[in-house]
């Protein structure tokens, strides 16, 4: 195979690639933070909430986990405007990513919560801690430590899945790559560079998550 590699046009467009990478970082980071909050609330509702709340959380999880992310994205960007709810491609992508992550992370956090020994909760009650204090310090923090690897893997998977938002013209890295490909016709070179950027982002997030773990959750288990 005699292929003439020409990366000049790709590297010449580095401002566009940088912008697309920044949008991908923004979307992923915001979705991780907001989605984690949604997941914690839903996990609490599923494990300790009243029956109607548990039913709603279960319905939400089943709908999201059993439908493709692409269909969810189209629902938020194309279907909701039909009933008057209009928003930008960026906002629709962010909402879809938050809703998707929330459902998957809820089950991960729920498993961690249910793994906490009942004795620890009873000890918190014996110390006259308030319910929110028991949930935050006795249940949630040890649960997050136990499920941290699975949760961070889900975060990285979300970042990689964000490439799908290019189909609604959100200006992420994959969307920029498609634009450059149509202008330069250097598909091979463009997607080699884009794949390398995604790999770099995954490794950067992994390093960041390890740093967060060492500073917040790396304490000895004293069960």
N, C-alpha and C positions, 0 to 999 in steps of 0.2 A: 504494500500500500504506500503510494507516494502522496503524502498529504503535506501541503505547505502551511505550517502553523503561522498565523499572523495575529498576534495579540495587540498590535499597535492600536487598532481601532477600539479595542476593549479598554485598554489602559487610558486611552485618550478621553474616555467617557467616565473617568473616575469620580467626578463630582456627582453624576447621576447615580452611580453605584453607591457612593457614600450616602447620598440622600435616601436611597431605597433601603440601605442597611439601617440607617437611623430610624426610619419609619417602622421597619420590622422590629427593632429593639424597643421602640415606644409601645407598639401594639402588644408585644409579648410581655413586657414588664408590667404594663398597666393591667393586662388580662390576668397575669399571675397574682398580683396584689389583690385586685377586686375579686377575682375568682376564688382566692383562698378565703376571703371574708365571707363570700356566699356559701362556700363549702362548710365552713365552721358553723355558721348559723343553721344550715340545713342538717348537718350532722347532729347538732344539739336538738333540733326539732324532731329528728328521726329517733333519737335515743331517749329523749326526756320530755318531748313535747306532748300535748294532748292528741287524742286520736285523729281529729280533723287535720291537724298540722302534719302528723305522720303520714296520713293518706295523701296529702298534697305533695309532700316531699318525695314519697315513693312514686307517685305519678310523674313528677318532673324528672326523676332519675330514669325511669323506664322509657319515657318518650325520648330523652336526649341520647341515652346509651344505645337505643335500638333504631336510630335514624342516622343517616350519613351527615357528617359535618357540612358537606357541600349543600345538601338540601336545607339544613338549618340556616346557612348563610344566605341562600336564595330567599328563604322565608322572610328573614329580617330586612333584606334589601329590596326585594321585588314584591312580595306578598303584602307586607304591612302598609306600604304606601297606598294600596288599593282601598284601605279603610281610613286613610288620612294621616297615617303616621309616617312622615317623611324625614329622612336623615341622610347625611353624607355617607359615601362608601367607607370612609375611615370609621365613623361612628357605628355603622352597621357591622363592620368587621369586628370592632372591639366588643360590641354587645354579644355577637355570636360566639366569640372566643370565650368571653366570661361565662356565658350560659353553659357552653360545652364543658369547660374546665370544672365549673361548679358541680356538675352532675358526677363526673368521674372522681373528683377529689373528695366529694361527700362520702362516697363509699369507702375510700381509703381512710379518711379520718374516722368514720364510724367504726371501722374495724379496729383502729387504734384505741378508740374510747372503750369499746367493749372488751378489750384485752386488759384494761386496768383492773387489778384485783379489788373486789368489793370491800376488803378490809381497809384499803387506803381511803375510800370514801367514808366509811364508818369512822375512821380516825379523824377525818376532817370535821365530821359532824360532832364528834366528841370534843373537839377543840373549839366548838361554837363558831366555826367559820360560816360566813354567809354562803348561800347557794352559788352566787357568781364567783366567789373566791374559791370554792371547792372546784367548780368547773374550770376556772382559769389555772389554778396552781396545782391541784391534786389530780385532775383528769386530763386537761388539754395539753399541758406541757410535757408530761411523760408520754402521752399518746403521740404527740408530734415527734418526739425523739424516736419512738419505735417505728413510726411509718415514714420517717424523713427520706430514706432512699427511694421508696416508691413514689412519694409525693414529688420529689425533685425530678425524678424520671418523667413523671407526667407533665411537669412544667416544661422540660426540654422537648418532649413530644409535641406539646402545644406550640412552642416556638417554631418547630419544623413544619407543623401543620398550617402555620400562618401563611405559607406559600400559596395556599388555596385561595386566599382573599384577592389574589390578582385577577380572578375571574369576574369580580365586580368592579374592576378598575381602581382598587385601592393602590396607592403608589408605593407598594412595598418592594422588596428586592427582586422578587420573581417578576413583578409587573415591569420593573425597569429592564430586566433581562429580556423580556419579550419585546419591549420597544426597541432595544438595541439590536436584537436579532433581525427585526424587520427593516432596520436601517442599514445594517452592515452585512447581513447574511453570513456572519461568522458564528454559526450556532455552536459548533464544537468548542471554540475558544471561550465564548461567553459563558456557557454552562459549566465549563471546567472552573472558571473563576468564581462563578456564583456558588457552585458546590463547595469550593474551598472556603468561601466566606461563611456559608452555613456551618461548615465543620468548625471553623474558628469560633463562631458564635456559640455553638454547642459546648466546646471546650472551655470558653470563657464563663459561660453560665455554670458549668460543672465546678470550675475553680471557685467561683463566687459562692456557690452553695456549700462547698466544703469549708470555706472561710466562715460563713454564717454559722455552720454547725459547730466549729471549734470555739466560737465566741459566745454561743447562746445555749447549745444543747449538749456539749461535751462535758458532762458531769457524771460522777460515779453513781451507779444504781445501788441503792441501799435497801433493797427489799429483803 
